[in-house]
Amino acid sequence: MIDTHLHVLPAIDDGSRSTAESLEILQNLIDLGFTDAICTPHYLPDSDYCPNNQRKRAVFSALQTAAQHLPINLHLGNEAYIDTDLYNLIQADEIQLIGDRFLLFELPFYAEFQGLPDLLHNLKVKGITPILAHPERYVYFQENYGLVDQFKASGLLFQSNYGSIVGQYGKSAEKLVKYLFKNGYVDFLGTDIHRANSQVFLKFPRIKRKIIRLIGVENFEQIIANAKELIN
């Protein structure tokens, strides 16, 4: 399995606080059957969480070295906060794509971002494939499923969080993620892990059972397989 979203790079955002904690997170993932992890630190312009790619690559390389004894492959990306200047930030080596064309991005949680369809279209024209992180968590999506349908119909890829199915982000997020699963909208799954003691690790067997009960083994395995495209 491939974790497509987690905050395991140490002391670079609000995720892992040390190399020791990062190694514990990775071991927990291995114990659950994960073979790959895409490190997606936050990139929030004009905040404390906007390390450029040079810094991210240095921290990533150090973690790879520290984790070389562990049977898990690490890959580098970002979780970029939506910004009208996204493409220029990518070109300026500030934001890290996953592979050579995938961009994991997040939206404001409470207020819609104006002009989003045009921004996403422009990214696609320039060869970048946007992936929306945890769509089930945005309040305006929870209040308007039709908006979710519109973005999915436009070709936007969705990455949902494993923990959403067991209420980690509240009942509204749990209800919406079930809708996403039932309609075949979930393209990728990630833990969005920030800490080694996350309840997602303890609840993962239950999480997996609930997802499979909703969509079946074959569809669950297809979501898992989708992630190979990101790292290949």
Beta strands, then each sheet from edge to edge (+ up, - down):
strand 1: 2-6
strand 2: 36-39
strand 3: 42-43
strand 4: 73-76
strand 5: 79-81
strand 6: 102-106
strand 7: 129-133
strand 8: 157-161
strand 9: 188-190
sheet 1: 1+ 2+ 4+
sheet 2: 3+ 5+ 6+ 7+ 8+ 9+
end
